[in-house]
Amino acid sequence: MTKRTWVLKDVLELYALPFLDLIFQAQTVYRQHFPAGTMQLSTLLNIKDGGCPEDCHYCPQAARYHTGVKAKKLLSKEVVSQQAHTARELGATRFCMGAAWRELKDRDLPAIVDLIKEVRSLGMESCMTLGMLTDEQAQALKEAGLDYYNHNVDSSPEYYKEIITTRTYDERLQTLQCVQDAGIKVCSGGIIGMGETLEDRAGMLVTLANLAQPPESVPINRLVPVPGTPLENTETIDPFDFVRTIAVARIMFPTARVRLSAGRTTMSDELQALCFMAGANSIFYGEKLLMTGNPEMVKDRALLQRLGISVDQLVNQPQA
């Protein structure tokens, strides 16, 4: 099957479809590639809080903003292992670890490798988000058994500079290239509701879809306006506009896990159900996402049960 090259005009035409037509098309694509009514659960743990030198306008972990987040050291292997065990027992099949770094330092690489191996020993998929990587670091992560590397592009190339000035868009794409060259699967998406235009949302998806190998996992975040950050007073995006982005992402990334990520605490059950209908088939499952809240696990399970959605099971067996 020939890989499609997406252009902005085509994506904007998808966005312009009547809402129900777009949802129907997205659900049709979803059912061509995934069993109907299934959900993959991921848990995200912040393994290193705060102190980041970047200026991402949405992020409470940036050292320059007054958000009450204090810089801490990297969590120990024992703490991470306990958290991963708990996540697995509660149904998560992927364990994601995030550190508030601009880039991975070689001095921290051995500890990161140990964490990856520990998570993989539990039979779970492993994911890391550590900032920028070199080719050599990416290869070391691959050799440790890392399944996914998360590195969001956040927005379109045009709007990105309005949100972040301490790292270029090209640097983000270079890290994605390092990850793919090493044979690690890519998790990359963005944040909706930062004041961007419809063209910016479409442009972000076009950028990712036109990579030599599109991401295998596409997280779509709804901005959580954190007090103390430059975006704290940003107006909440229209719910139907958010659902449209989920649907368009499903159509453009037919075989990827489209993840409903940050912002779920302020979403009604009905809005989340619409997102699932639009093709989202993965959620972050746990107490919080890095520094922001997340719906309680019991509530998530109850919602999935009410909707008749089953959760994925572990594919790999824990090591003895």
C-alpha positions as a LaTeX table, in Angstrom:
\begin{tabular}{lrrr}
\hline
Residue & $x$ (\AA) & $y$ (\AA) & $z$ (\AA) \\
\hline
Met1 & 0.00 & 0.00 & 0.00 \\
Thr2 & 1.48 & 3.34 & $-1.06$ \\
Lys3 & 1.93 & 5.87 & 1.74 \\
Arg4 & $-0.23$ & 8.94 & 1.22 \\
Thr5 & 1.30 & 12.42 & 1.17 \\
Trp6 & $-1.02$ & 14.81 & 2.96 \\
Val7 & $-1.45$ & 18.47 & 2.04 \\
Leu8 & $-3.05$ & 21.16 & 4.16 \\
Lys9 & $-5.98$ & 21.63 & 1.79 \\
Asp10 & $-7.06$ & 18.00 & 2.09 \\
Val11 & $-6.91$ & 18.08 & 5.89 \\
Leu12 & $-8.91$ & 21.31 & 6.07 \\
Glu13 & $-11.56$ & 19.66 & 3.88 \\
Leu14 & $-11.84$ & 16.89 & 6.48 \\
Tyr15 & $-12.27$ & 19.44 & 9.24 \\
Ala16 & $-15.00$ & 21.12 & 7.18 \\
Leu17 & $-17.14$ & 17.99 & 6.87 \\
Pro18 & $-20.46$ & 17.97 & 8.72 \\
Phe19 & $-19.71$ & 16.73 & 12.23 \\
Leu20 & $-21.61$ & 13.45 & 11.96 \\
Asp21 & $-20.11$ & 12.68 & 8.54 \\
Leu22 & $-16.61$ & 13.19 & 9.94 \\
Ile23 & $-17.29$ & 10.97 & 12.96 \\
Phe24 & $-18.74$ & 8.24 & 10.73 \\
Gln25 & $-15.69$ & 8.33 & 8.46 \\
Ala26 & $-13.30$ & 8.22 & 11.42 \\
Gln27 & $-15.13$ & 5.31 & 13.06 \\
Thr28 & $-15.14$ & 3.45 & 9.76 \\
Val29 & $-11.36$ & 3.84 & 9.45 \\
Tyr30 & $-10.92$ & 2.77 & 13.06 \\
Arg31 & $-12.89$ & $-0.46$ & 12.57 \\
Gln32 & $-10.82$ & $-1.35$ & 9.52 \\
His33 & $-7.71$ & $-1.56$ & 11.68 \\
Phe34 & $-8.78$ & $-2.28$ & 15.27 \\
Pro35 & $-11.37$ & $-4.47$ & 17.00 \\
Ala36 & $-14.47$ & $-2.42$ & 17.77 \\
Gly37 & $-14.88$ & $-1.22$ & 21.34 \\
Thr38 & $-11.35$ & $-1.72$ & 22.70 \\
Met39 & $-9.10$ & 0.61 & 24.67 \\
Gln40 & $-5.39$ & 0.59 & 25.48 \\
Leu41 & $-4.49$ & 1.89 & 28.94 \\
Ser42 & $-1.21$ & 3.70 & 29.58 \\
Thr43 & 0.12 & 5.06 & 32.85 \\
Leu44 & 2.46 & 8.06 & 32.94 \\
Leu45 & 4.90 & 8.65 & 35.78 \\
Asn46 & 6.97 & 11.79 & 36.22 \\
Ile47 & 10.38 & 10.37 & 37.10 \\
Lys48 & 12.05 & 13.77 & 37.46 \\
Asp49 & 10.05 & 16.85 & 38.50 \\
Gly50 & 10.62 & 20.49 & 37.63 \\
Gly51 & 13.62 & 22.69 & 36.99 \\
Cys52 & 13.39 & 22.52 & 33.20 \\
Pro53 & 15.26 & 25.36 & 31.41 \\
Glu54 & 12.78 & 25.46 & 28.51 \\
Asp55 & 10.06 & 28.10 & 28.14 \\
Cys56 & 7.15 & 25.98 & 26.86 \\
His57 & 4.27 & 28.35 & 27.66 \\
Tyr58 & 1.93 & 25.56 & 28.79 \\
Cys59 & 4.31 & 23.74 & 31.12 \\
Pro60 & 4.32 & 24.05 & 34.94 \\
Gln61 & 7.74 & 22.36 & 35.09 \\
Ala62 & 9.59 & 25.27 & 33.46 \\
Ala63 & 11.93 & 26.77 & 36.06 \\
Arg64 & 11.14 & 30.32 & 34.92 \\
Tyr65 & 7.42 & 30.11 & 35.82 \\
His66 & 6.00 & 30.38 & 39.34 \\
Thr67 & 3.74 & 27.34 & 39.47 \\
Gly68 & 4.72 & 25.83 & 42.81 \\
Val69 & 6.57 & 22.92 & 41.19 \\
Lys70 & 9.92 & 22.28 & 42.86 \\
Ala71 & 12.84 & 20.62 & 41.11 \\
Lys72 & 13.57 & 17.11 & 42.33 \\
Lys73 & 16.07 & 14.39 & 41.58 \\
Leu74 & 15.44 & 11.38 & 39.37 \\
Leu75 & 13.29 & 8.80 & 41.12 \\
Ser76 & 15.00 & 5.62 & 42.27 \\
Lys77 & 14.58 & 2.34 & 40.45 \\
Glu78 & 12.75 & 0.95 & 43.49 \\
Val79 & 10.11 & 3.70 & 43.45 \\
Val80 & 9.58 & 3.44 & 39.70 \\
Ser81 & 9.34 & $-0.35$ & 39.91 \\
Gln82 & 6.66 & $-0.11$ & 42.62 \\
Gln83 & 4.66 & 2.37 & 40.52 \\
Ala84 & 4.97 & 0.18 & 37.44 \\
His85 & 3.84 & $-2.91$ & 39.36 \\
Thr86 & 0.78 & $-1.03$ & 40.60 \\
Ala87 & $-0.05$ & 0.26 & 37.12 \\
Arg88 & 0.16 & $-3.26$ & 35.70 \\
Glu89 & $-2.07$ & $-4.69$ & 38.43 \\
Leu90 & $-4.64$ & $-1.98$ & 37.68 \\
Gly91 & $-4.73$ & $-2.82$ & 33.99 \\
Ala92 & $-2.19$ & $-0.59$ & 32.23 \\
Thr93 & $-0.25$ & $-2.27$ & 29.43 \\
Arg94 & 2.16 & 0.59 & 28.70 \\
Phe95 & 4.22 & 2.45 & 31.29 \\
Cys96 & 5.44 & 5.88 & 30.26 \\
Met97 & 8.16 & 7.76 & 32.11 \\
Gly98 & 8.79 & 11.49 & 31.71 \\
Ala99 & 11.65 & 13.67 & 32.94 \\
Ala100 & 11.68 & 17.47 & 32.94 \\
Trp101 & 14.87 & 17.77 & 30.93 \\
Arg102 & 15.79 & 19.76 & 27.83 \\
Glu103 & 17.83 & 16.78 & 26.69 \\
Leu104 & 19.09 & 13.48 & 28.04 \\
Lys105 & 22.56 & 13.74 & 29.56 \\
Asp106 & 24.96 & 10.84 & 29.09 \\
Arg107 & 25.52 & 10.72 & 32.86 \\
Asp108 & 21.85 & 9.84 & 33.37 \\
Leu109 & 21.73 & 7.20 & 30.64 \\
Pro110 & 22.67 & 4.18 & 32.83 \\
Ala111 & 19.85 & 4.94 & 35.28 \\
Ile112 & 17.36 & 5.37 & 32.44 \\
Val113 & 18.46 & 2.07 & 30.90 \\
Asp114 & 17.83 & 0.33 & 34.23 \\
Leu115 & 14.32 & 1.77 & 34.41 \\
Ile116 & 13.49 & 0.58 & 30.91 \\
Lys117 & 14.70 & $-2.92$ & 31.68 \\
Glu118 & 12.68 & $-3.00$ & 34.90 \\
Val119 & 9.45 & $-2.04$ & 33.14 \\
Arg120 & 10.05 & $-4.51$ & 30.33 \\
Ser121 & 10.63 & $-7.28$ & 32.90 \\
Leu122 & 7.03 & $-6.78$ & 34.01 \\
Gly123 & 5.73 & $-7.59$ & 30.53 \\
Met124 & 4.64 & $-4.00$ & 29.91 \\
Glu125 & 5.44 & $-1.79$ & 26.94 \\
Ser126 & 7.90 & 0.93 & 27.90 \\
Cys127 & 7.86 & 4.57 & 26.82 \\
Met128 & 10.19 & 7.45 & 27.70 \\
Thr129 & 10.04 & 11.21 & 27.20 \\
Leu130 & 13.37 & 12.80 & 28.10 \\
Gly131 & 13.75 & 15.72 & 25.69 \\
Met132 & 16.24 & 15.73 & 22.85 \\
Leu133 & 18.42 & 12.72 & 22.06 \\
Thr134 & 21.58 & 11.98 & 20.12 \\
Asp135 & 21.84 & 9.04 & 17.74 \\
Glu136 & 24.04 & 7.20 & 20.25 \\
Gln137 & 21.59 & 7.73 & 23.10 \\
Ala138 & 18.66 & 6.55 & 21.00 \\
Gln139 & 20.57 & 3.40 & 20.11 \\
Ala140 & 21.32 & 2.74 & 23.79 \\
Leu141 & 17.63 & 3.12 & 24.64 \\
Lys142 & 16.74 & 0.68 & 21.87 \\
Glu143 & 19.26 & $-1.86$ & 23.13 \\
Ala144 & 17.73 & $-1.53$ & 26.61 \\
Gly145 & 14.39 & $-2.59$ & 25.12 \\
Leu146 & 12.54 & 0.73 & 24.86 \\
Asp147 & 9.34 & 0.32 & 22.85 \\
Tyr148 & 8.22 & 3.95 & 22.38 \\
Tyr149 & 9.76 & 7.40 & 22.65 \\
Asn150 & 7.44 & 10.35 & 23.18 \\
His151 & 8.45 & 13.70 & 21.71 \\
Asn152 & 5.51 & 15.92 & 20.80 \\
Val153 & 5.77 & 18.59 & 18.11 \\
Asp154 & 3.04 & 20.48 & 20.03 \\
Ser155 & 1.65 & 22.55 & 17.14 \\
Ser156 & 2.29 & 23.56 & 13.54 \\
Pro157 & 5.73 & 24.77 & 12.43 \\
Glu158 & 4.24 & 28.26 & 12.06 \\
Tyr159 & 2.62 & 28.52 & 15.50 \\
Tyr160 & 5.29 & 26.65 & 17.43 \\
Lys161 & 7.48 & 29.73 & 17.87 \\
Glu162 & 4.59 & 31.47 & 19.65 \\
Ile163 & 4.67 & 28.78 & 22.34 \\
Ile164 & 8.35 & 27.81 & 22.63 \\
Thr165 & 11.52 & 29.79 & 21.89 \\
Thr166 & 14.19 & 27.70 & 23.61 \\
Arg167 & 14.09 & 24.81 & 21.16 \\
Thr168 & 13.35 & 24.87 & 17.44 \\
Tyr169 & 10.81 & 22.82 & 15.55 \\
Asp170 & 13.60 & 21.30 & 13.49 \\
Glu171 & 15.30 & 20.11 & 16.67 \\
Arg172 & 12.13 & 18.27 & 17.61 \\
Leu173 & 12.00 & 16.63 & 14.20 \\
Gln174 & 15.69 & 15.70 & 14.46 \\
Thr175 & 15.01 & 13.84 & 17.71 \\
Leu176 & 12.13 & 11.97 & 16.07 \\
Gln177 & 14.51 & 11.00 & 13.28 \\
Cys178 & 17.09 & 9.72 & 15.81 \\
Val179 & 14.40 & 7.63 & 17.46 \\
Gln180 & 13.20 & 6.13 & 14.19 \\
Asp181 & 16.74 & 5.46 & 12.97 \\
Ala182 & 17.33 & 3.46 & 16.14 \\
Gly183 & 14.22 & 1.36 & 15.48 \\
Ile184 & 12.14 & 2.73 & 18.37 \\
Lys185 & 8.46 & 3.46 & 17.79 \\
Val186 & 7.44 & 7.12 & 17.88 \\
Cys187 & 4.78 & 8.64 & 20.11 \\
Ser188 & 4.18 & 12.20 & 18.94 \\
Gly189 & 1.24 & 14.56 & 18.83 \\
Gly190 & 0.36 & 17.96 & 20.21 \\
Ile191 & $-1.77$ & 20.25 & 22.31 \\
Ile192 & $-5.07$ & 21.70 & 21.14 \\
Gly193 & $-6.47$ & 24.95 & 22.53 \\
Met194 & $-3.32$ & 27.08 & 22.92 \\
Gly195 & $-4.75$ & 29.89 & 20.79 \\
Glu196 & $-3.75$ & 28.27 & 17.50 \\
Thr197 & $-5.83$ & 28.44 & 14.33 \\
Leu198 & $-7.58$ & 25.58 & 12.58 \\
Glu199 & $-4.80$ & 25.72 & 9.99 \\
Asp200 & $-2.26$ & 25.19 & 12.79 \\
Arg201 & $-4.05$ & 22.08 & 14.03 \\
Ala202 & $-4.14$ & 20.71 & 10.51 \\
Gly203 & $-0.49$ & 21.69 & 9.95 \\
Met204 & 0.64 & 19.79 & 13.02 \\
Leu205 & $-1.07$ & 16.62 & 11.78 \\
Val206 & 0.32 & 17.10 & 8.26 \\
Thr207 & 3.86 & 17.36 & 9.66 \\
Leu208 & 3.54 & 14.10 & 11.56 \\
Ala209 & 1.66 & 12.20 & 8.85 \\
Asn210 & 4.29 & 13.10 & 6.25 \\
Leu211 & 7.23 & 11.77 & 8.26 \\
Ala212 & 9.00 & 8.92 & 6.47 \\
Gln213 & 7.37 & 6.68 & 9.08 \\
Pro214 & 4.30 & 8.26 & 10.72 \\
Pro215 & 4.04 & 7.91 & 14.52 \\
Glu216 & 2.67 & 4.65 & 15.86 \\
Ser217 & 1.11 & 6.56 & 18.74 \\
Val218 & $-0.50$ & 10.02 & 18.46 \\
Pro219 & $-1.45$ & 11.75 & 21.74 \\
Ile220 & $-3.95$ & 14.60 & 21.41 \\
Asn221 & $-3.92$ & 16.85 & 24.47 \\
Arg222 & $-6.45$ & 19.50 & 25.40 \\
Leu223 & $-4.65$ & 22.42 & 27.02 \\
Val224 & $-4.78$ & 22.49 & 30.80 \\
Pro225 & $-4.27$ & 26.19 & 31.65 \\
Val226 & $-1.94$ & 26.08 & 34.66 \\
Pro227 & $-1.78$ & 29.14 & 36.94 \\
Gly228 & 1.62 & 30.78 & 36.68 \\
Thr229 & 2.19 & 29.82 & 33.04 \\
Pro230 & 1.76 & 32.25 & 30.11 \\
Leu231 & $-1.31$ & 30.31 & 28.94 \\
Glu232 & $-3.11$ & 30.35 & 32.30 \\
Asn233 & $-5.97$ & 32.53 & 31.02 \\
Thr234 & $-6.44$ & 30.82 & 27.66 \\
Glu235 & $-10.07$ & 30.24 & 26.74 \\
Thr236 & $-11.17$ & 26.59 & 26.60 \\
Ile237 & $-11.52$ & 25.20 & 23.10 \\
Asp238 & $-15.00$ & 24.33 & 21.84 \\
Pro239 & $-15.60$ & 20.63 & 22.64 \\
Phe240 & $-16.75$ & 19.79 & 19.11 \\
Asp241 & $-13.60$ & 21.36 & 17.65 \\
Phe242 & $-11.54$ & 19.12 & 19.91 \\
Val243 & $-13.46$ & 16.02 & 18.83 \\
Arg244 & $-12.93$ & 17.01 & 15.19 \\
Thr245 & $-9.17$ & 16.92 & 15.74 \\
Ile246 & $-9.42$ & 13.42 & 17.23 \\
Ala247 & $-11.45$ & 12.28 & 14.21 \\
Val248 & $-9.09$ & 13.85 & 11.66 \\
Ala249 & $-6.11$ & 12.28 & 13.45 \\
Arg250 & $-7.78$ & 8.86 & 13.26 \\
Ile251 & $-8.31$ & 9.22 & 9.52 \\
Met252 & $-4.75$ & 10.41 & 8.91 \\
Phe253 & $-3.13$ & 7.79 & 11.20 \\
Pro254 & $-5.32$ & 4.73 & 10.57 \\
Thr255 & $-3.07$ & 2.17 & 12.31 \\
Ala256 & $-1.81$ & 4.35 & 15.17 \\
Arg257 & $-3.01$ & 4.49 & 18.73 \\
Val258 & $-4.73$ & 7.88 & 18.95 \\
Arg259 & $-4.53$ & 8.76 & 22.62 \\
Leu260 & $-6.93$ & 11.00 & 24.50 \\
Ser261 & $-4.35$ & 12.59 & 26.78 \\
Ala262 & $-4.19$ & 15.69 & 28.97 \\
Gly263 & $-7.35$ & 17.63 & 29.78 \\
Arg264 & $-9.66$ & 14.72 & 30.59 \\
Thr265 & $-10.36$ & 16.00 & 34.12 \\
Thr266 & $-12.50$ & 18.78 & 32.66 \\
Met267 & $-14.19$ & 16.58 & 30.05 \\
Ser268 & $-17.65$ & 15.19 & 30.67 \\
Asp269 & $-18.29$ & 11.49 & 30.19 \\
Glu270 & $-20.28$ & 12.43 & 27.10 \\
Leu271 & $-17.37$ & 14.36 & 25.57 \\
Gln272 & $-14.98$ & 11.49 & 26.21 \\
Ala273 & $-17.47$ & 9.08 & 24.62 \\
Leu274 & $-17.56$ & 11.28 & 21.52 \\
Cys275 & $-13.77$ & 11.18 & 21.39 \\
Phe276 & $-13.85$ & 7.39 & 21.55 \\
Met277 & $-16.46$ & 7.36 & 18.80 \\
Ala278 & $-14.15$ & 9.62 & 16.77 \\
Gly279 & $-11.42$ & 7.00 & 16.98 \\
Ala280 & $-9.46$ & 7.58 & 20.18 \\
Asn281 & $-8.44$ & 4.13 & 21.39 \\
Ser282 & $-5.93$ & 4.86 & 24.11 \\
Ile283 & $-6.06$ & 6.89 & 27.33 \\
Phe284 & $-3.65$ & 7.82 & 30.07 \\
Tyr285 & $-4.82$ & 5.96 & 33.14 \\
Gly286 & $-3.69$ & 7.02 & 36.60 \\
Glu287 & $-3.75$ & 9.76 & 39.18 \\
Lys288 & $-2.03$ & 12.45 & 37.14 \\
Leu289 & $-0.19$ & 13.31 & 33.93 \\
Leu290 & 3.19 & 14.71 & 34.90 \\
Met291 & 1.98 & 17.78 & 36.82 \\
Thr292 & $-1.74$ & 17.87 & 35.97 \\
Gly293 & $-4.65$ & 15.81 & 37.25 \\
Asn294 & $-6.23$ & 12.82 & 35.55 \\
Pro295 & $-9.63$ & 11.16 & 36.09 \\
Glu296 & $-9.63$ & 8.58 & 38.86 \\
Met297 & $-9.07$ & 5.00 & 37.75 \\
Val298 & $-12.39$ & 3.82 & 39.20 \\
Lys299 & $-14.23$ & 6.50 & 37.24 \\
Asp300 & $-12.39$ & 5.55 & 34.05 \\
Arg301 & $-13.24$ & 1.88 & 34.48 \\
Ala302 & $-16.88$ & 2.71 & 35.16 \\
Leu303 & $-17.11$ & 4.86 & 32.04 \\
Leu304 & $-15.57$ & 2.19 & 29.83 \\
Gln305 & $-17.94$ & $-0.40$ & 31.29 \\
Arg306 & $-20.96$ & 1.84 & 30.69 \\
Leu307 & $-19.88$ & 2.20 & 27.06 \\
Gly308 & $-19.19$ & $-1.51$ & 26.57 \\
Ile309 & $-15.52$ & $-0.89$ & 25.84 \\
Ser310 & $-13.05$ & $-3.61$ & 26.80 \\
Val311 & $-9.44$ & $-2.93$ & 27.77 \\
Asp312 & $-6.40$ & $-4.44$ & 26.09 \\
Gln313 & $-4.45$ & $-7.11$ & 27.93 \\
Leu314 & $-0.71$ & $-7.55$ & 28.33 \\
Val315 & 0.89 & $-9.05$ & 25.24 \\
Asn316 & 4.26 & $-9.85$ & 26.79 \\
Gln317 & 4.60 & $-12.14$ & 29.77 \\
Pro318 & 6.45 & $-10.89$ & 32.86 \\
Gln319 & 9.95 & $-12.31$ & 33.23 \\
Ala320 & 10.53 & $-14.77$ & 36.03 \\
\hline
\end{tabular}
